[in-house]
Amino acid sequence: MSTADRRTRIADAAVSVIAEHGLRALTHRALDNALDLPPGSVSYYFRTRAALLTAVADRITERSRTDFEAAGFGLDHADTEPSTAEVAHGIAAWLDRLLLDRRADLLTRHALIVDGHADQEIRDRLAGSLFSAERAQELFSAWDIEDQRAAEDFVAVLEGAVFDRFAGPRRALAPGTADSVEQLAGLVGSYLHGLRAR
């Protein structure tokens, strides 16, 4: 296994430990145990806790970017302009997969963002790790909407939608269901309809 692969495996294990046991449970020794490695192995790859948390932030960001690139959002038909409903449903399906498959990333990200003891640079990295205003602007450009503030507002809508579903009042609505996608599509669609009507 290459050094890069080992570092990735450690970062993934760190995400799991934080999501399952909380931020205080994350130690080099806990990761050695979780990965069944000899004592001191994780310290060899990540000398400090800050280095380990930076790797966690980078890993969550990397997965988010990969997910985003793989999602079509209804924009994969270059010949025709996508409808608001198509894009809203595509984004809703993507958010639903995020809630279903990456719950550990969501829990870990929020634990680190709200932790007052976490390094501010790491918190700033994580703040932009799930959604990107620049990428939202790329979506809007397909509709000839060049409004950076609208893109930033849309990111805020997505952040709120995800938090609502994994930790807020709608957390009982199970992801991976038609009802889940429909709820998210309605919320996303409302914003996009309003944006296009301006």
C-alpha positions in Angstrom: 0.0 0.0 0.0 1.4 3.4 -1.0 1.9 6.2 1.5 -0.9 8.2 -0.1 -3.3 5.2 0.3 -2.3 4.8 3.9 -2.9 8.4 4.6 -6.3 8.2 3.0 -7.2 5.1 5.0 -6.2 6.9 8.2 -8.2 10.0 7.3 -11.3 7.8 6.6 -10.9 6.1 9.9 -10.6 9.4 11.7 -13.9 10.5 10.1 -15.6 7.3 11.3 -14.2 7.7 14.9 -15.4 11.3 15.2 -18.8 10.5 13.7 -19.3 7.5 16.0 -17.7 8.6 19.2 -17.2 12.3 19.1 -14.3 14.6 18.6 -12.7 13.9 21.9 -12.4 10.2 21.0 -10.0 11.1 18.1 -6.5 10.2 19.2 -3.5 8.7 17.4 -3.8 5.6 19.6 -7.5 5.3 18.9 -6.8 5.2 15.2 -4.0 2.7 15.6 -6.5 0.5 17.4 -9.3 1.1 14.9 -7.0 0.2 12.0 -5.3 -2.7 13.8 -1.9 -1.0 13.4 1.1 -1.2 15.6 1.3 1.6 18.2 2.8 4.8 16.8 1.8 4.0 13.2 -0.6 6.9 12.8 1.9 9.3 14.4 4.3 8.3 11.6 2.0 9.6 8.9 0.4 12.5 10.9 2.8 13.9 13.6 0.2 16.2 15.2 -3.5 16.3 15.9 -3.7 19.4 13.7 -2.2 17.5 10.8 -4.7 14.7 11.3 -7.6 17.1 11.3 -6.3 18.8 8.2 -6.3 15.4 6.5 -9.9 14.9 7.6 -10.9 18.3 6.2 -9.1 17.5 2.9 -10.7 14.1 2.6 -14.2 15.4 3.1 -13.6 18.1 0.6 -12.1 15.6 -1.9 -15.2 13.3 -1.6 -17.5 16.3 -2.1 -15.8 17.4 -5.2 -15.8 13.9 -6.6 -19.5 13.5 -5.9 -20.2 16.9 -7.5 -18.3 16.0 -10.7 -20.2 12.7 -11.0 -23.6 14.4 -10.6 -25.3 15.6 -13.8 -28.0 17.8 -12.2 -30.0 17.6 -15.4 -27.2 19.6 -17.2 -25.8 16.7 -19.2 -28.0 17.4 -22.3 -25.9 20.1 -24.0 -28.4 20.6 -26.8 -31.3 21.9 -24.6 -31.5 24.2 -21.7 -32.4 22.3 -18.6 -35.7 23.1 -16.9 -35.8 24.2 -13.3 -37.6 21.0 -12.3 -34.9 18.9 -13.9 -32.1 20.7 -12.2 -34.0 20.8 -8.8 -34.6 17.0 -9.0 -31.0 16.3 -10.0 -29.7 18.4 -7.0 -32.2 16.8 -4.7 -31.1 13.3 -5.7 -27.5 14.3 -5.1 -28.3 15.7 -1.6 -30.3 12.6 -0.8 -27.2 10.4 -1.7 -25.1 12.7 0.5 -27.5 12.2 3.4 -27.6 8.4 2.8 -24.0 7.6 2.0 -21.9 10.3 3.7 -23.6 10.8 7.1 -20.2 10.3 8.8 -18.8 13.1 6.8 -21.7 15.4 7.8 -21.4 14.6 11.5 -17.6 15.0 11.5 -17.7 18.2 9.5 -20.2 19.9 11.9 -18.5 18.6 15.0 -15.3 20.3 13.8 -16.9 23.5 12.6 -18.7 24.2 15.9 -15.8 23.1 18.1 -14.3 26.2 19.6 -11.0 24.5 20.1 -10.5 23.4 16.5 -8.0 25.4 14.5 -9.6 28.2 12.6 -7.9 27.3 9.3 -9.4 23.8 9.6 -12.8 25.2 10.4 -12.6 27.5 7.4 -11.6 24.6 5.1 -14.6 22.6 6.3 -17.0 25.5 5.9 -16.5 25.3 2.2 -16.0 21.5 1.9 -19.5 20.4 0.9 -20.7 23.1 -1.4 -19.0 25.7 -3.6 -20.4 29.0 -4.6 -18.2 28.9 -7.7 -19.7 25.6 -8.8 -23.2 26.9 -8.1 -22.4 29.8 -10.4 -21.4 27.3 -13.1 -24.8 25.7 -12.8 -26.5 29.1 -13.0 -24.4 30.1 -16.0 -26.4 27.5 -18.0 -29.4 29.8 -17.5 -27.3 33.0 -18.3 -27.5 34.0 -14.6 -24.3 35.7 -13.6 -25.0 36.6 -10.0 -22.3 35.7 -7.4 -24.6 36.6 -4.5 -27.3 34.3 -5.8 -24.8 31.5 -5.9 -23.7 32.2 -2.3 -27.3 32.3 -1.2 -27.9 29.0 -2.9 -25.1 27.4 -1.0 -26.7 28.7 2.2 -30.0 27.1 1.1 -28.2 23.7 0.5 -26.4 23.9 3.9 -29.7 24.6 5.7 -31.5 21.8 3.8 -28.8 19.2 4.7 -28.6 20.3 8.4 -32.4 20.2 8.6 -32.4 16.6 7.4 -29.5 15.1 9.3 -29.8 17.0 12.6 -32.9 19.2 12.5 -36.7 18.8 12.6 -36.8 16.7 9.5 -34.2 14.1 10.6 -36.9 11.4 10.8 -37.4 11.6 7.0 -35.2 8.7 5.8 -32.8 9.4 2.9 -32.9 7.0 0.1 -36.6 7.2 -0.4 -38.9 8.9 -2.9 -40.3 11.1 -0.2 -36.8 12.3 0.7 -35.9 13.3 -2.8 -39.3 15.0 -3.3 -38.9 17.1 -0.1 -35.5 18.2 -1.2 -36.6 18.9 -4.8 -39.4 21.1 -3.5 -37.1 23.1 -1.4 -34.4 23.5 -4.0 -37.0 24.1 -6.7 -38.6 26.9 -4.8 -35.3 28.8 -4.7 -34.5 28.1 -8.3 -37.9 29.2 -9.5 -37.6 32.4 -7.6 -34.2 33.0 -9.0 -35.2 32.5 -12.6 -38.3 34.7 -12.1 -36.2 37.8 -11.2 
